[in-house]
Amino acid sequence: MSVSNRYQPRVEQIDERNWLLRFGDQISEECAQRVQLAEQLAAAGFAEQLYDLVPAYTTLLLSFRMPSSDRRQLKIALEALVQEVFDSSLELNEGKLVHLPVYYGREVALDWAEVELQTGLSFERVCELHQRQAYRVYAIGFAPGFAYLGTTPEEIRVQRKSTPRLSVPRGSLALADNQTAIYPAVSPGGWQLIGRSPIKMIDWQSDSLMPLRTGDKVLFEAINKADFLRLGGCLDAA
Amino acid sequence: MQLKLELNTGLCLLQDSGRWGYRRLGVSSSGPMDRSSYRWANWLLGNPENAAVLEITLGKTQFKVTQPGWLVITGADLSASLNGNPLTLWQAFEVKAGDLLLFSKPRNGLRAYLATAGGWSAQNRLGSVATSMREKLGGLNGVGGAVEIGDCLTSNFSEPELTRVMPAWLIPDFNAASSFAVIPGFQYESFALHEREKLFNQSFELSKDCDRMGYRLRGVAIHSSNASLISEPVVRGAIQLPPDGQPIVLMADCQTLGGYPKLGTVFSLDLDRLSQRMPGQSLSFRKIAMAEAQKRYEAFESKF
């Protein structure tokens, strides 16, 4: 890649205590790995000075406890961190692979008909393609435990609903653009629903809180209705 | 020290300095809307900086003192009285069993902070007692509930470590504050010049859609040329521009990621004052340089 069309990473100060690092302008595995590496370096390098870190697709937010007494110096340190990320070979220890059971039954795949219409494929074929590959957890946000997984195969990409649902049932497996996700709790939402998982995506009672972390890989596995119910799945409409 | 809530038409939420370290999992930090008033409340009683305080938003709210102790009220002037006698805000006072503490008509600001020696007791959830109703976390019961009629607020301390006096000139006048400093940032440069200037050269009205998650403003629409944005982390104070061009200022319970373009961030101390404005009131923004924002913030910190 020539120097001219390479993305120029940026270090931006948002307010007295928040800084945003930008690693790219396209969603890609490579960019996501850079964000992940930067998060590890920042957590190690700034440790107690940070009170929070929020990674997303192409960006990393660093929240400092106190404003830096010398913000020029902090900017230089953060630019050095970004440079280190770009210079490294990105041979990260890969995140864990998580298998998530999904019931693709039509009674819970509330948008199966619209998905068939938009993709021109049978719903069975959509489900088959959806399970065929592992997805990366690119970001977690929107609501606690909501993991943005990508990227989905071209054939099953669909647009969001023109009018979002006021209430999406907990555990709903959904598609939107090149992303797929599970709704961790009942919430409004505009993604197309193609199934439901019995797994709790956020559990305040568990020590790990979530089965997933940014950087993990997810493989969906179809289960039948009996197993879905046995694992604690719920067929409620909302 | 114990209080029992007897009458309540507003919103009473237990808050500490916030639930930090979990935003990466999509969990909002929550915490007090007006962090400055919250900090002063704890400082006046010699409490730890992070002690739990009750945030009282509007409404008629009455407590009966069931065990004696010390209290302080900061933030909005909601016509607080004790047994019918007006109370002085920003100053510790002692209460005895049977006393009636009443908040009623808002005179200056929207949210009052009621602190007690040692802080109100509640169980930590993810390291904080801050109430997030949307996420069902924190508060007295741990599952995000507001304090309701019949609930008791308890502190294990009856006397404060010390009581301090607030310098009168530091007590904010929320009615007077209508201009708020903004640090330009995020997608600011990608807005056309004449569009981004609209943030600073008009007066906005606070719409009725204002809650702990965000304040929606009404004014001449500001349009972005940046239609599709990859979702990125947002911070409290960030000014989002959805497609309708009406700004949304993100507040204490804001989400962690957002895909709308943003023009910048309301300076933290000014955001505290903004959270005391009421729907229907007007406000305007002015630009502030990062260096000045930082200087003002450091000056604030140095007072504690």
Boltz contact constraints between the chains, C-beta under 6 A:
constraints:
  - contact:
      token1: [A, 13]
      token2: [B, 290]
      max_distance: 6.0
  - contact:
      token1: [A, 14]
      token2: [B, 185]
      max_distance: 6.0
  - contact:
      token1: [A, 14]
      token2: [B, 235]
      max_distance: 6.0
  - contact:
      token1: [A, 14]
      token2: [B, 265]
      max_distance: 6.0
  - contact:
      token1: [A, 15]
      token2: [B, 183]
      max_distance: 6.0
  - contact:
      token1: [A, 15]
      token2: [B, 265]
      max_distance: 6.0
  - contact:
      token1: [A, 16]
      token2: [B, 293]
      max_distance: 6.0
  - contact:
      token1: [A, 16]
      token2: [B, 294]
      max_distance: 6.0
  - contact:
      token1: [A, 16]
      token2: [B, 297]
      max_distance: 6.0
  - contact:
      token1: [A, 18]
      token2: [B, 235]
      max_distance: 6.0
  - contact:
      token1: [A, 51]
      token2: [B, 20]
      max_distance: 6.0
  - contact:
      token1: [A, 52]
      token2: [B, 20]
      max_distance: 6.0
  - contact:
      token1: [A, 52]
      token2: [B, 21]
      max_distance: 6.0
  - contact:
      token1: [A, 52]
      token2: [B, 23]
      max_distance: 6.0
  - contact:
      token1: [A, 54]
      token2: [B, 23]
      max_distance: 6.0
  - contact:
      token1: [A, 54]
      token2: [B, 24]
      max_distance: 6.0
  - contact:
      token1: [A, 54]
      token2: [B, 233]
      max_distance: 6.0
  - contact:
      token1: [A, 54]
      token2: [B, 256]
      max_distance: 6.0
  - contact:
      token1: [A, 56]
      token2: [B, 231]
      max_distance: 6.0
  - contact:
      token1: [A, 56]
      token2: [B, 232]
      max_distance: 6.0
  - contact:
      token1: [A, 56]
      token2: [B, 233]
      max_distance: 6.0
  - contact:
      token1: [A, 56]
      token2: [B, 257]
      max_distance: 6.0
  - contact:
      token1: [A, 57]
      token2: [B, 230]
      max_distance: 6.0
  - contact:
      token1: [A, 58]
      token2: [B, 230]
      max_distance: 6.0
  - contact:
      token1: [A, 59]
      token2: [B, 232]
      max_distance: 6.0
  - contact:
      token1: [A, 61]
      token2: [B, 233]
      max_distance: 6.0
  - contact:
      token1: [A, 67]
      token2: [B, 294]
      max_distance: 6.0
  - contact:
      token1: [A, 67]
      token2: [B, 297]
      max_distance: 6.0
  - contact:
      token1: [A, 140]
      token2: [B, 25]
      max_distance: 6.0
  - contact:
      token1: [A, 140]
      token2: [B, 26]
      max_distance: 6.0
  - contact:
      token1: [A, 141]
      token2: [B, 26]
      max_distance: 6.0
  - contact:
      token1: [A, 141]
      token2: [B, 256]
      max_distance: 6.0
  - contact:
      token1: [A, 141]
      token2: [B, 257]
      max_distance: 6.0
  - contact:
      token1: [A, 143]
      token2: [B, 26]
      max_distance: 6.0
  - contact:
      token1: [A, 144]
      token2: [B, 25]
      max_distance: 6.0
  - contact:
      token1: [A, 144]
      token2: [B, 26]
      max_distance: 6.0
  - contact:
      token1: [A, 144]
      token2: [B, 27]
      max_distance: 6.0
  - contact:
      token1: [A, 144]
      token2: [B, 135]
      max_distance: 6.0
  - contact:
      token1: [A, 146]
      token2: [B, 26]
      max_distance: 6.0
  - contact:
      token1: [A, 210]
      token2: [B, 25]
      max_distance: 6.0
